[in-house]
Amino acid sequence: MTEYRKRTKKDWIRLIIYIIVFVCVGSISAFFLLPRYFYIWLILIVGGLLLFVDWYVKNTAFQCPECGYEFSISMFTYFISPHGPGWIYLKCPKCHKRSRAIVLKKK
């Protein structure tokens, strides 16, 4: 069974660095590809975004604030659920209540 822990400052810094790198690569590639090859740039950005979200979902879990149950979600659920820094609005698979689940890091 996978163990979970609360996110640390180091985890947040790593995530922010990954986001900055993604934005920089997207911006630089836009400079070279947008004038003539818009479709290639769009494929690169969408593909990169899907890979980034897949990595994020595989490395995080969520905890229900109502019952304390810890669970994982799919990439599709992550895309359609409202979320912010440190929380995501989900329905708990154990108690079936909708609430702001706490983001945890998989060890």
Kinemage of the C-alpha trace (Angstrom):
@kinemage 1
@onewidth
@group {chain A} dominant
@subgroup {mainchain}
@vectorlist {calphas} color= white
{ca met a 1} P 0.000 0.000 0.000
{ca thr a 2} L 1.260 3.471 -0.834
{ca glu a 3} L 1.993 5.800 2.047
{ca tyr a 4} L 1.188 9.487 1.899
{ca arg a 5} L 2.504 12.597 3.613
{ca lys a 6} L 1.641 16.271 3.694
{ca arg a 7} L 3.336 18.474 1.126
{ca thr a 8} L 6.463 20.246 2.295
{ca lys a 9} L 7.968 23.539 1.196
{ca lys a 10} L 10.472 21.557 -0.893
{ca asp a 11} L 7.610 19.861 -2.775
{ca trp a 12} L 5.983 23.235 -3.544
{ca ile a 13} L 9.288 24.700 -4.759
{ca arg a 14} L 9.891 21.698 -7.041
{ca leu a 15} L 6.384 22.020 -8.492
{ca ile a 16} L 6.831 25.756 -9.108
{ca ile a 17} L 10.181 25.133 -10.838
{ca tyr a 18} L 8.555 22.542 -13.139
{ca ile a 19} L 5.795 25.001 -14.011
{ca ile a 20} L 8.310 27.778 -14.740
{ca val a 21} L 10.346 25.462 -16.997
{ca phe a 22} L 7.173 24.416 -18.863
{ca val a 23} L 6.144 28.046 -19.397
{ca cys a 24} L 9.652 29.045 -20.545
{ca val a 25} L 9.908 26.163 -23.016
{ca gly a 26} L 6.425 26.977 -24.310
{ca ser a 27} L 7.312 30.642 -24.731
{ca ile a 28} L 10.611 29.988 -26.483
{ca ser a 29} L 9.045 27.409 -28.783
{ca ala a 30} L 6.234 29.876 -29.534
{ca phe a 31} L 8.798 32.437 -30.681
{ca phe a 32} L 10.212 29.985 -33.238
{ca leu a 33} L 7.148 27.941 -34.204
{ca leu a 34} L 4.129 30.253 -34.084
{ca pro a 35} L 4.792 32.278 -37.239
{ca arg a 36} L 4.809 29.258 -39.569
{ca tyr a 37} L 4.088 26.087 -37.604
{ca phe a 38} L 1.232 26.905 -35.251
{ca tyr a 39} L -0.144 23.359 -35.309
{ca ile a 40} L 3.216 21.862 -34.229
{ca trp a 41} L 3.461 24.351 -31.358
{ca leu a 42} L -0.088 23.535 -30.270
{ca ile a 43} L 0.636 19.784 -30.322
{ca leu a 44} L 3.798 20.334 -28.242
{ca ile a 45} L 1.984 22.471 -25.659
{ca val a 46} L -1.012 20.139 -25.312
{ca gly a 47} L 1.264 17.076 -25.175
{ca gly a 48} L 3.481 18.712 -22.566
{ca leu a 49} L 0.472 19.720 -20.494
{ca leu a 50} L -0.915 16.172 -20.580
{ca leu a 51} L 2.461 14.723 -19.537
{ca phe a 52} L 2.787 17.260 -16.723
{ca val a 53} L -0.705 16.567 -15.355
{ca asp a 54} L -0.152 12.798 -15.652
{ca trp a 55} L 3.067 13.099 -13.619
{ca tyr a 56} L 1.310 15.275 -11.032
{ca val a 57} L -1.637 12.886 -10.616
{ca lys a 58} L 0.674 9.861 -10.258
{ca asn a 59} L 2.662 11.596 -7.507
{ca thr a 60} L -0.226 12.985 -5.462
{ca ala a 61} L -3.095 11.621 -3.421
{ca phe a 62} L -5.991 13.316 -1.669
{ca gln a 63} L -7.454 13.174 1.828
{ca cys a 64} L -11.106 13.686 2.662
{ca pro a 65} L -11.432 16.302 5.439
{ca glu a 66} L -14.676 14.679 6.642
{ca cys a 67} L -13.564 11.077 7.239
{ca gly a 68} L -9.771 11.210 6.684
{ca tyr a 69} L -9.822 8.634 3.860
{ca glu a 70} L -6.823 8.885 1.507
{ca phe a 71} L -7.336 8.137 -2.184
{ca ser a 72} L -6.048 8.748 -5.710
{ca ile a 73} L -7.922 10.079 -8.727
{ca ser a 74} L -7.661 9.809 -12.504
{ca met a 75} L -6.236 12.458 -14.804
{ca phe a 76} L -9.712 13.096 -16.234
{ca thr a 77} L -11.123 13.719 -12.738
{ca tyr a 78} L -8.294 16.147 -12.060
{ca phe a 79} L -9.048 18.110 -15.241
{ca ile a 80} L -12.783 18.502 -14.527
{ca ser a 81} L -12.615 19.141 -10.761
{ca pro a 82} L -12.357 22.677 -9.365
{ca his a 83} L -9.056 23.079 -7.539
{ca gly a 84} L -6.627 25.557 -6.070
{ca pro a 85} L -3.264 25.503 -4.286
{ca gly a 86} L -3.390 22.688 -1.725
{ca trp a 87} L -7.004 21.556 -2.315
{ca ile a 88} L -9.328 20.021 -4.889
{ca tyr a 89} L -13.114 19.712 -4.742
{ca leu a 90} L -13.892 15.973 -4.870
{ca lys a 91} L -16.434 13.380 -3.789
{ca cys a 92} L -14.955 10.976 -1.247
{ca pro a 93} L -15.192 7.330 -2.375
{ca lys a 94} L -15.708 6.204 1.251
{ca cys a 95} L -18.188 8.653 2.833
{ca his a 96} L -19.579 10.016 -0.505
{ca lys a 97} L -19.476 13.638 0.700
{ca arg a 98} L -18.265 16.421 -1.579
{ca ser a 99} L -15.638 18.675 -0.027
{ca arg a 100} L -12.271 20.317 -0.565
{ca ala a 101} L -9.882 17.376 -0.352
{ca ile a 102} L -6.385 18.007 0.965
{ca val a 103} L -3.513 17.355 -1.454
{ca leu a 104} L -0.965 14.807 -0.194
{ca lys a 105} L 2.360 13.613 -1.618
{ca lys a 106} L 2.955 9.928 -2.329
{ca lys a 107} L 6.126 8.665 -0.642
